[in-house]
Amino acid sequence: MFQANDTSSTKDDLNSWLPITASRKAKWWYSAFHNVTAMVGAGVLGLPLVLARLGWIPGISIILLSWLVTWYTVWQLIQLHESDTGQRFDRYTELGQHALGPNKGTWLVMPQQLVVQVGSNIVYMVTGGKSLKKCLALLTSDADFRKTYYIIFFGALHLVLSQVPNFNSLKIISLTAAVMSISYSWIATGASIGKGISHHKVAAYGFKSTTTAGIVFDIFSSLGVVAFAFAGHSVALEIQATIPSTAEKPSRIPMWNGVKVAYLIVGLCYFPVAISGFWAFGNLVEDDVLLSLEHPAWLISLANFMVFVHVLGSYQVFAMPVFDKIEGALVQKWNCTPGRRLRLVARSVYVVMTCLVGVVVPFFGGLLGFFGGLAFSSTSYIIPSALWIKLRKPKRWSFHWFACWISILIGIGITIVAPIGGLHEIISSSFVGVVQNNGNKSHSPFVRIQSQLPNLLGFTKPTFSCINHPKYLLPHNRSRFCGIKSVQQDKEAQISQVKDDIDDGSGSPSTSFLSFLCPLLKFFSAGDPSGERNYLLEEATSSLSTLARLPWGSNSLSDLLNDKQNVDPPLPLQLFEFGKYLFSYELSTEACPFCRRVREALTELDLSVEIFPCPKGSIRHREMVRRLGGREQFPFLVDPNTGTSMYESSDIVKYLFQRYGGKSSPSFGILESTLVTGWVPTLLRAGRGMTLWKNAIKEPPPLKLELFSYENNAVPYLVDHNSGVKIGEYKKILSYLFQTYSVASTN
């Protein structure tokens, strides 16, 4: 596509074209709004949660300390931008190469800088789409589309904006973004003060967590959140590169003037939002304070629109250094010709890739707290001070020597604890409030599973009721839901009759591919499932299995569903599946990937479903499938609401969305494909849940067991009405079930 250069370009010629150094006409105030745009992200709206987790004095102290330390480290970068001989280091990587050598400097600085920049761009993709969706949803019901479409629209805007030739050309976009960030921060502050006048008297200001472990993990996570709030260092040298420099007036003078203004604005945004939000709502504040406010709707909608406009500019500020690296590499390594065609293709591909990741991995912001913690703390705390020590060699025990080591130690501490807190939050955020806060407002979907026992223990007539809001757990709502009468009683009677007919019979052998895999995978599945387990291996393989399926089955689409379904939920559906394991991490990693895809759709659609597990060796349910559908194939769905019965997971998913999906539609992307990622849980878990355990009792207990969880949830809560036992820890659940419901225990 591109013609090779006949003559190699000099470094100066290349710099005159690359976006960072093509124009050096910036004014000092350009650096002010560029830095505001880079630092004041939508994360400022989560700072009240930091105070809720840490308390007043520790929370404010940590934000203040980070504000001062990062102000100092950005000053270091500004001073190091030019050497004593006048040589300019226009890029973070170039400064690292100057201090540490070409190879070490490149590979110690560039990867971490790219993690910050590319990671931030992906998060901005998700944030932009989510903010626009929130904005329009508060104004009209006609804009109720899936978040995916808003992310794609946001990405399409960047296909145009990304063609801005150089960093200086971003000045209007960046200025607008800076104004928006200041505006929505002050809107959040004003609305919180207004709400707090009446609400703060009943707000509780103790720690958000009630356990010692929870408090510790909250501290770890909060340190990471605060560190991320001061992540503009990764573009600081690139911003300074746009400012002219002479011997009489070096670039560090106007750059420092702009940074001083920027940090004052950052302080005026961060501290009021954090303090007012926590003062108004106490430890019940949401991770986005706008979610706590809710009213007035027009004001919150306006704030969300400002977030949308702000991240439009922030994306470009963080993307421009990436464009610079990509285009420089294409010209130098691939001999591509500099010009508009190179810019069009290279930047468009980058925008499309970040948009694609934002669409298929919408929880990337949570993962960024784990993986990105390493890079954010390094670029803002560790690397600037380490380079200062290397190049300026401050005297031991001097102010700069102390300041550098304090910054480095803080950065190392954040590097260690932020990933720990981030990982804990990724796991715990998926189920927090499901058990402890029944009846309260929750933003996490979950499934309520009622099962007489799963395939492993061989019980019959299980039910798997998927309900996506805690209010359904209240006694009056539960009885209302369970008391619904069927309009298709003939179909239910047919199923009941089949159950009765085969109560004393035995299932026929299956010829399915999964049944063929059973002996092979069982060889690797650690033998007796009731024996001692390597729980580290269990958790590792289960976590990888969940990550393999990305976000599917973790989020409810209830805001897109039919109103009638929300008010008058349909009868529970019946799903016959190859195997289902009741226990904890294995809940989301059952043997049949096609059955899992159906359950993911059921979770997303808030549908209740009775599960009939049909593992290899099942003595009841396999024959039911054969009699009802004509052949022994899984999954098999029966819908008593319409009298429909069908095989094939893809057909079932399409049917469910068409019948119960309202305005939503199923996604059948490559990464969501059962053939691509669906088999990963089956293989990682060595087929656990495929076969009937030899010691399983044949007769089910008189009352159903309940398991509170949802697809992709790692931590369940079991209620056994037969014994009154309530357990919320997966190891105890495993031990209890195998000890209570096995042949040995009933003899």
C-alpha positions in Angstrom: 0.0 0.0 0.0 2.8 2.4 0.8 5.9 3.1 -1.3 9.3 2.6 0.3 11.5 5.6 0.8 14.3 5.9 -1.7 16.4 7.8 0.7 16.4 7.5 4.5 15.0 10.5 6.3 17.1 12.2 8.9 15.8 12.4 12.5 15.1 16.1 12.1 13.1 15.5 9.0 11.1 12.7 10.7 10.5 14.9 13.7 9.2 17.7 11.5 6.4 15.3 10.4 5.6 13.2 13.5 2.6 14.5 15.5 4.5 15.2 18.7 7.2 17.4 17.2 5.6 18.7 14.0 4.6 21.9 15.6 6.4 23.7 18.4 4.2 26.8 18.7 2.3 26.0 21.8 1.7 28.7 24.5 2.1 28.1 28.2 -1.7 27.9 28.7 -1.8 25.0 26.2 0.1 22.9 28.6 -2.4 23.9 31.3 -5.5 22.6 29.6 -3.6 19.6 28.1 -2.6 18.5 31.6 -6.1 19.1 32.9 -7.6 17.0 30.1 -5.0 14.2 30.8 -5.5 14.1 34.6 -9.1 15.1 35.5 -10.8 12.0 34.1 -14.1 10.5 34.9 -12.4 8.7 37.8 -12.7 11.9 39.8 -16.4 10.9 40.3 -15.2 7.8 42.2 -13.1 9.7 44.8 -16.0 9.9 47.3 -15.8 6.1 47.5 -12.1 6.4 48.5 -13.2 8.4 51.6 -16.0 5.9 52.2 -13.4 3.1 52.3 -10.7 4.9 54.2 -12.5 7.4 56.4 -12.2 11.2 56.5 -8.7 11.8 57.7 -6.9 8.9 56.0 -8.8 9.4 52.7 -8.1 13.1 52.4 -4.5 12.6 53.5 -3.8 10.1 50.8 -5.4 12.3 48.1 -3.4 15.3 49.3 -0.2 13.3 49.5 -0.6 12.0 46.0 -1.4 15.5 44.7 1.8 16.9 46.2 4.1 13.9 45.3 2.9 13.8 41.7 3.2 17.6 41.4 6.8 17.2 42.4 7.5 14.3 40.0 6.0 16.1 37.0 8.3 19.0 37.9 11.2 16.6 37.7 10.2 15.5 34.2 9.9 19.1 33.1 13.4 19.9 34.4 14.8 16.8 32.7 13.2 17.6 29.3 16.3 19.5 28.2 19.9 18.6 29.0 22.6 21.1 29.9 23.7 21.1 26.3 20.2 22.0 25.1 19.3 18.6 23.7 15.5 18.0 24.0 14.0 14.7 25.0 10.6 15.0 23.4 9.3 11.6 24.4 9.3 9.7 27.7 11.1 6.9 26.0 13.9 9.2 24.8 14.5 10.4 28.3 14.7 6.8 29.5 17.2 6.0 26.7 19.4 9.0 27.6 19.5 8.0 31.3 19.6 4.2 31.1 20.9 3.4 27.6 19.2 2.6 24.3 18.0 -0.9 25.2 17.3 -0.7 28.9 15.8 2.7 28.7 13.5 1.6 25.9 12.2 -1.6 27.5 11.9 -0.2 31.0 9.9 2.9 30.0 8.1 2.3 26.7 6.0 -0.7 27.7 4.7 0.9 30.9 3.9 4.2 29.1 2.0 2.2 26.4 0.0 0.3 29.0 -1.1 3.6 30.5 -1.9 5.2 27.2 -3.5 2.3 25.3 -5.3 1.1 28.5 -6.7 4.6 29.1 -7.9 4.8 25.5 -9.8 1.5 25.9 -11.3 2.7 29.1 -12.3 6.0 27.5 -14.0 4.0 24.7 -16.2 2.3 27.3 -16.7 5.4 29.4 -17.7 7.5 26.4 -20.3 5.0 25.3 -21.6 4.4 28.8 -21.9 8.2 29.5 -23.7 8.9 26.3 -26.1 6.1 27.0 -26.8 7.4 30.5 -27.3 10.9 29.2 -29.9 9.9 26.6 -31.6 7.4 28.8 -32.4 10.1 31.3 -34.0 12.3 28.6 -35.9 9.9 26.4 -36.9 6.2 26.3 -36.3 6.0 22.6 -32.5 5.8 23.0 -32.6 2.5 24.9 -30.1 0.6 22.9 -27.3 -1.7 24.0 -24.1 0.0 25.3 -22.2 -1.7 22.5 -23.8 0.6 19.9 -22.9 3.7 21.9 -19.3 2.5 22.1 -19.2 2.0 18.4 -20.6 5.5 17.8 -18.0 6.9 20.1 -15.3 5.0 18.2 -16.7 6.3 14.9 -16.2 9.9 16.1 -12.6 9.1 16.8 -12.1 7.9 13.2 -12.6 11.5 12.3 -10.9 13.2 15.3 -7.8 11.0 15.0 -6.9 12.6 11.6 -5.9 15.8 13.4 -2.3 16.1 12.2 -0.4 16.9 15.4 -0.6 17.6 19.1 -0.9 21.4 18.7 -3.9 20.9 16.4 -5.7 19.4 19.4 -5.8 22.7 21.3 -9.5 23.4 20.7 -10.5 19.8 21.4 -8.3 19.6 24.5 -9.6 23.0 25.8 -13.2 21.9 25.4 -12.5 18.6 27.2 -10.8 20.5 30.1 -13.8 22.8 30.4 -16.1 19.9 30.5 -14.1 18.0 33.1 -14.1 21.1 35.4 -17.8 21.6 34.7 -19.0 18.1 35.6 -16.8 18.0 38.7 -18.4 21.2 40.0 -21.9 19.9 39.0 -21.2 16.8 41.1 -20.0 19.0 43.9 -23.0 21.3 43.8 -25.5 18.5 43.5 -23.9 16.6 46.4 -24.0 19.7 48.6 -27.7 20.2 47.7 -28.5 16.5 48.4 -26.3 16.5 51.6 -28.2 19.3 53.2 -31.1 17.0 53.8 -29.4 13.6 53.6 -26.1 13.9 55.5 -27.8 13.8 58.9 -28.7 10.1 58.3 -25.4 9.2 56.5 -23.0 6.8 58.2 -19.3 7.7 58.0 -17.7 4.6 59.3 -15.7 2.2 57.1 -17.6 0.8 54.1 -16.4 -2.7 54.9 -17.2 -4.3 58.2 -14.4 -6.9 58.4 -10.7 -6.5 58.9 -9.9 -8.2 55.6 -12.5 -6.1 53.8 -11.0 -2.9 55.2 -7.4 -3.9 54.2 -8.5 -4.8 50.6 -10.4 -1.5 50.4 -7.3 0.4 51.4 -5.2 -1.4 48.7 -7.8 -0.7 46.1 -8.2 2.9 47.1 -4.5 3.5 46.8 -4.7 2.3 43.3 -7.7 4.5 42.5 -5.9 7.6 43.8 -2.8 6.8 41.9 -4.8 6.5 38.7 -6.3 9.9 39.3 -2.8 11.5 38.8 -1.8 9.6 35.6 -0.9 12.5 33.3 2.8 11.9 33.6 2.8 9.5 30.6 2.1 12.5 28.3 3.9 15.3 30.1 7.1 15.3 28.0 5.1 15.0 24.8 3.1 18.1 25.9 6.3 20.0 26.6 7.7 19.0 23.2 5.1 21.2 21.6 6.4 24.4 23.4 9.2 26.4 21.7 12.5 26.6 23.6 15.4 29.0 23.4 18.5 29.7 25.5 16.8 32.8 26.8 13.5 31.1 27.5 13.7 27.3 27.8 10.5 25.3 27.4 10.5 24.4 31.1 9.4 27.9 32.1 6.1 28.0 30.2 5.5 24.3 30.8 5.9 24.7 34.6 3.6 27.7 34.5 0.9 25.7 32.8 1.4 22.7 35.1 1.0 25.0 38.2 -2.4 26.2 36.9 -3.4 22.6 35.9 -2.6 21.3 39.4 -4.5 24.1 41.1 -7.5 23.2 38.9 -7.1 19.5 39.7 -7.1 20.3 43.4 -10.2 22.5 43.0 -11.9 19.5 41.3 -10.7 16.5 43.3 -11.1 17.7 46.8 -14.6 19.3 46.6 -16.0 16.2 44.7 -14.5 13.8 47.2 -15.5 15.7 50.3 -19.0 16.7 49.2 -19.9 13.3 47.9 -18.8 11.5 51.0 -20.4 14.1 53.2 -23.7 13.7 51.4 -24.0 9.9 51.2 -21.5 8.6 53.7 -20.3 5.0 53.2 -23.3 4.3 50.9 -21.9 6.5 48.1 -21.7 4.7 44.7 -18.4 4.2 42.8 -19.7 6.9 40.5 -21.2 9.7 42.6 -23.6 10.6 39.8 -25.3 7.3 40.3 -26.0 8.3 43.9 -27.4 11.7 42.9 -29.9 10.6 40.2 -31.9 13.8 40.5 -32.6 16.3 39.0 -32.5 14.2 35.9 -31.7 17.0 33.5 -28.7 18.0 35.5 -27.3 14.5 35.8 -27.9 14.0 32.1 -25.9 17.2 31.4 -23.1 16.0 33.6 -23.0 12.7 31.8 -22.9 14.5 28.4 -19.9 16.6 29.8 -18.2 13.3 30.7 -18.8 12.1 27.1 -17.3 15.3 25.6 -14.4 15.2 28.0 -13.3 11.7 27.2 -13.5 12.6 23.5 -10.6 15.0 24.2 -8.8 12.8 26.7 -8.7 9.9 24.2 -6.9 12.1 21.6 -4.5 13.4 24.2 -3.4 9.9 25.2 -3.6 8.6 21.7 -1.4 11.2 20.1 1.9 9.8 21.6 0.8 6.3 20.5 0.2 7.6 16.9 3.6 9.1 17.1 5.2 5.8 18.0 3.2 3.8 15.4 3.9 6.2 12.5 7.6 6.6 13.5 8.0 2.8 13.5 6.3 2.4 10.1 8.5 5.0 8.5 11.8 3.9 10.1 11.3 0.1 10.2 8.9 -0.5 7.3 10.1 2.3 5.1 6.5 3.6 4.7 6.1 7.1 3.1 5.1 9.8 5.5 1.8 11.4 4.5 -2.0 11.5 4.9 -2.5 8.0 3.6 -0.2 6.6 6.3 -1.9 8.6 8.9 -5.3 7.6 7.8 -4.7 3.9 7.8 -2.4 3.7 10.9 -4.6 5.8 13.1 -7.9 4.3 11.9 -6.6 0.8 12.6 -5.6 1.8 16.1 -9.0 3.4 16.8 -10.8 0.3 15.5 -8.7 -2.0 17.7 -9.3 0.0 20.9 -13.0 0.2 20.0 -13.2 -3.6 19.4 -11.5 -4.3 22.8 -13.9 -1.9 24.5 -16.9 -3.7 22.9 -15.8 -7.3 23.7 -14.2 -6.5 27.1 -16.5 -3.9 28.7 -15.2 -4.7 32.1 -11.7 -3.7 31.0 -11.8 -0.8 33.5 -11.8 -3.4 36.3 -8.9 -5.3 34.9 -7.0 -2.1 34.4 -7.1 -1.7 38.2 -5.2 -5.0 38.4 -2.8 -4.9 35.4 -2.5 -1.2 34.9 -1.6 -0.5 38.6 1.9 -1.6 37.8 2.3 0.9 35.0 0.4 3.9 36.4 2.4 4.0 39.6 5.7 3.5 37.7 5.1 6.4 35.2 3.9 8.8 37.9 5.9 7.9 41.0 8.9 5.7 40.3 10.4 6.5 36.9 10.6 10.3 37.2 12.4 10.1 40.6 14.6 7.2 39.5 15.7 9.2 36.4 16.4 12.3 38.5 18.7 10.3 40.8 20.5 8.8 37.8 20.9 12.1 35.9 21.1 14.8 38.6 22.7 12.7 41.4 21.3 14.6 44.4 23.4 14.7 47.5 22.5 12.1 50.1 20.2 13.4 52.8 19.3 16.5 50.8 15.7 17.5 50.1 15.7 16.1 46.6 17.3 12.8 47.8 14.6 12.4 50.4 11.8 13.4 48.1 13.0 11.0 45.3 13.1 8.1 47.6 9.8 8.9 49.3 8.2 9.0 45.8 9.9 5.8 44.8 8.8 3.9 47.9 5.3 5.2 47.6 5.3 4.0 44.0 6.6 0.6 44.9 4.0 0.3 47.6 1.2 1.1 45.2 2.7 -1.3 42.6 2.5 -4.1 45.2 -0.9 -3.4 46.8 -2.9 -2.0 43.9 -3.0 -5.2 41.9 -3.9 -7.1 45.1 -6.8 -4.7 45.8 -7.8 -4.7 42.1 -8.0 -8.5 41.9 -10.0 -8.6 45.1 -12.4 -6.0 43.8 -12.8 -7.8 40.4 -13.8 -10.9 42.3 -15.9 -9.4 45.0 -17.7 -6.7 42.9 -19.4 -9.4 40.9 -21.4 -10.7 43.9 -21.3 -7.9 46.6 -24.8 -7.2 47.9 -26.3 -10.5 46.5 -26.5 -12.1 50.0 -25.6 -9.4 52.5 -27.9 -6.7 51.0 -31.0 -8.6 50.0 -33.7 -6.1 49.2 -31.4 -3.2 48.7 -30.5 -1.6 45.4 -27.9 -3.5 43.5 -26.1 -2.9 40.2 -24.8 -6.5 39.9 -27.0 -9.1 38.3 -27.3 -12.5 40.0 -29.1 -15.8 39.6 -31.1 -17.5 42.3 -30.7 -21.2 41.9 -33.1 -23.6 43.5 -31.8 -27.2 43.1 -32.7 -30.4 44.8 -29.2 -31.4 43.9 -27.1 -31.4 40.8 -26.1 -34.1 38.4 -23.0 -35.1 40.5 -25.2 -36.3 43.3 -27.8 -37.6 41.0 -31.0 -36.0 42.2 -34.1 -35.4 40.1 -36.5 -32.5 39.5 -34.1 -29.6 40.2 -35.1 -26.1 39.5 -32.8 -23.2 38.6 -34.6 -19.9 39.1 -32.8 -17.0 37.6 -33.9 -13.7 39.1 -31.9 -10.5 38.4 -32.9 -8.2 41.2 -32.7 -8.6 44.9 -36.3 -7.5 45.5 -37.4 -10.9 44.2 -35.8 -12.5 47.3 -38.3 -10.8 49.6 -40.9 -13.2 51.0 -43.9 -11.5 49.5 -42.3 -11.2 46.0 -41.2 -14.8 46.2 -44.7 -16.1 46.8 -46.0 -13.8 44.1 -43.6 -15.1 41.6 -44.0 -18.8 42.5 -47.8 -18.4 42.5 -48.0 -17.6 38.8 -50.4 -19.9 37.0 -49.4 -21.4 33.6 -51.2 -20.6 30.5 -49.6 -23.7 29.0 -50.5 -26.3 31.6 -50.7 -29.1 29.0 -46.9 -28.8 28.4 -46.2 -28.9 32.1 -48.5 -31.9 32.5 -46.6 -33.6 29.7 -43.3 -33.1 31.5 -44.8 -34.2 34.8 -46.2 -37.4 33.1 -42.8 -38.2 31.6 -41.1 -37.8 35.0 -43.6 -40.2 36.5 -43.2 -42.7 33.7 -39.4 -43.0 34.1 -39.1 -42.8 37.9 -38.3 -46.4 38.0 -36.5 -46.7 34.7 -33.0 -46.0 33.6 -31.6 -43.6 31.0 -30.3 -44.8 27.6 -26.7 -44.3 26.8 -25.7 -41.1 24.9 -23.7 -40.9 21.8 -22.9 -37.2 22.2 -19.4 -35.9 21.7 -19.3 -34.7 25.3 -20.1 -38.2 26.5 -17.3 -39.5 24.3 -14.9 -37.0 26.1 -16.1 -38.1 29.6 -13.6 -41.0 30.1 -10.7 -39.0 28.7 -11.3 -35.9 30.8 -12.2 -37.9 33.9 -8.7 -39.3 33.8 -7.4 -35.7 34.5 -10.1 -34.7 37.0 -8.4 -35.8 40.2 -10.5 -38.9 40.8 -13.0 -38.9 43.7 -14.7 -35.4 43.7 -15.4 -35.7 47.4 -11.7 -36.1 48.3 -9.2 -33.4 49.3 -8.6 -30.9 46.6 -5.9 -28.5 45.5 -7.9 -25.4 46.0 -5.2 -23.1 44.5 -5.5 -25.1 41.3 -9.3 -25.1 41.6 -9.5 -21.4 41.9 -6.9 -20.8 39.2 -8.6 -23.0 36.6 -12.0 -21.7 37.5 -10.9 -18.0 37.3 -9.3 -18.6 33.9 -12.5 -20.3 32.7 -14.5 -17.3 33.7 -12.1 -14.9 32.0 -12.3 -17.0 28.8 -15.9 -16.2 28.5 -15.3 -12.4 29.0 -18.4 -10.5 30.2 -21.1 -12.8 28.9 -23.5 -14.0 31.5 -22.3 -11.3 34.0 -24.6 -8.4 33.1 -28.3 -8.1 33.0 -30.0 -6.4 30.0 -33.0 -5.6 32.2 -33.1 -1.9 31.1 -33.8 -3.1 27.5 -36.4 -5.7 28.3 -40.1 -5.6 27.8 -42.0 -3.6 30.5 -44.5 -6.5 30.8 -41.7 -8.9 31.6 -40.5 -6.8 34.4 -44.0 -6.4 35.9 -45.4 -9.8 35.1 -42.5 -12.2 34.7 -43.1 -15.3 32.6 -43.3 -18.9 33.9 -40.0 -20.6 34.6 -38.5 -22.3 31.5 -37.2 -25.9 31.6 -33.6 -26.5 30.5 -32.2 -30.0 30.1 -28.4 -29.7 30.0 -25.5 -32.1 29.8 -24.2 -31.5 33.3 -24.4 -29.0 36.1 -22.1 -28.7 39.1 -23.6 -26.9 42.1 -20.4 -26.0 43.9 -18.9 -22.6 43.9 -16.3 -22.0 41.2 -17.5 -25.0 39.4 -20.9 -23.3 39.1 -19.7 -21.3 36.1 -17.6 -24.0 34.5 -19.9 -26.9 33.9 -19.0 -29.5 31.3 -21.3 -28.4 28.4 -20.2 -25.2 26.7 -23.4 -25.0 24.6 -25.5 -25.3 27.8 -23.4 -22.5 29.3 -24.2 -20.2 26.4 -27.9 -20.7 27.0 -27.5 -20.0 30.7 -25.6 -16.8 29.9 -28.5 -15.7 27.8 -31.0 -16.6 30.5 -29.0 -14.5 33.0 -28.8 -11.5 30.6 -32.6 -11.7 30.1 -33.6 -12.1 33.7 -35.5 -15.3 33.0 -36.3 -18.0 35.6 -35.5 -21.5 34.6 -35.7 -25.0 36.0 -32.6 -26.9 35.4 -32.7 -30.7 34.7 -29.1 -31.9 34.9 -28.3 -34.8 32.6 -24.8 -36.0 33.3 -23.5 -39.2 31.9 -25.1 -41.9 34.0 -28.3 -40.0 34.7 -31.1 -42.4 35.5 -34.0 -40.0 35.0 -33.6 -36.8 33.0 -31.9 -38.2 29.8 -34.9 -40.4 29.1 -37.2 -37.4 29.6 -35.3 -35.5 26.9 -35.6 -38.5 24.6 -39.4 -38.8 25.1 -40.1 -35.1 24.9 -37.8 -34.2 22.0 -37.3 -37.4 20.2 -33.5 -37.6 20.7 -30.9 -37.4 23.4 -29.2 -34.1 22.7 -28.3 -31.1 24.9 -29.2 -28.4 25.6 -32.9 -28.9 25.3 -35.3 -26.1 26.1 -39.0 -26.3 27.0 -41.0 -23.0 27.2 -44.3 -23.6 29.0 -45.3 -20.0 28.2 -45.6 -20.8 24.5 -45.5 -24.6 24.3 -42.2 -24.4 22.4 -39.5 -27.1 22.7 -36.2 -27.0 20.8 -32.6 -28.1 20.6 -29.4 -26.3 19.5 -27.9 -23.6 21.7 -27.7 -21.0 18.9 -31.4 -21.5 18.1 -32.4 -21.4 21.7 -30.5 -18.1 22.3 -32.0 -16.5 19.2 -35.5 -17.6 20.4 -35.0 -16.3 23.9 -33.9 -12.9 22.7 -36.7 -12.7 20.1 -39.3 -13.7 22.6 -38.1 -12.0 25.8 -35.3 -9.6 24.8 -37.4 -6.5 24.1 -35.1 -4.1 22.2 -32.0 -6.2 22.8 -30.5 -8.8 20.5 -28.0 -11.6 20.9 -24.4 -11.2 20.0 -22.6 -13.9 18.0 -19.1 -12.5 17.8 -16.0 -14.6 17.3 -14.9 -14.3 21.0 -18.4 -15.1 22.2 -18.5 -18.2 20.0 -18.9 -21.4 21.8 -16.5 -23.0 19.4 -13.8 -20.4 20.1 -14.0 -19.7 23.9 -16.8 -22.0 25.1 -14.6 -25.1 25.3 -12.0 -23.4 27.4 -13.9 -24.0 30.7 -14.6 -27.6 29.8 -10.9 -28.4 29.1 -9.5 -26.3 32.0 -11.9 -28.0 34.5 -11.1 -31.5 33.0 -14.8 -32.2 32.5 -15.9 -31.8 36.1 -19.7 -32.2 36.3 -19.9 -34.5 33.3 -20.6 -37.8 35.1 -22.8 -39.0 38.0 -20.8 -39.7 41.2 -20.9 -43.3 42.2 -21.8 -42.5 45.8 -24.7 -40.2 45.0 -27.9 -41.0 46.6 -30.8 -42.0 44.3 -33.7 -40.3 46.2 -33.7 -36.5 46.5 -34.2 -34.7 49.8 -37.7 -33.5 50.5 -37.0 -29.8 50.2 -35.1 -27.9 47.5 -31.7 -26.4 48.1 -31.1 -22.8 47.1 -27.9 -21.4 45.8 -27.5 -17.7 45.3 -25.2 -16.8 42.5 -25.2 -16.0 38.8 -23.3 -17.1 35.7 -19.6 -16.1 36.1 -20.0 -15.5 39.8 -17.2 -17.0 41.8 -18.7 -16.9 45.3 -22.0 -18.6 46.1 -24.3 -18.7 49.1 -26.1 -22.0 49.9 -29.3 -22.5 51.8 -30.4 -26.0 52.7 -34.0 -25.9 54.0 -33.8 -29.6 54.9 -31.2 -28.9 57.7 -31.5 -25.1 58.1 -27.8 -24.8 57.1 -26.7 -21.5 55.5 -23.2 -21.4 54.0 -21.3 -18.7 52.2 -17.9 -20.2 51.6 -17.3 -22.5 48.7 -15.0 -24.9 50.5 -17.5 -25.4 53.3 -20.3 -25.9 50.7 -18.3 -28.6 49.0 -17.6 -30.4 52.2 -21.2 -30.1 53.4 -22.8 -31.4 50.3 -20.5 -34.4 49.9 -20.8 -35.3 53.6 -24.6 -34.8 53.7 -25.9 -36.2 50.4 -23.9 -39.3 49.7 -24.7 -43.0 50.1 -22.2 -43.3 53.0 -23.8 -40.5 54.9 -27.3 -41.8 54.6 -26.5 -45.4 55.7 
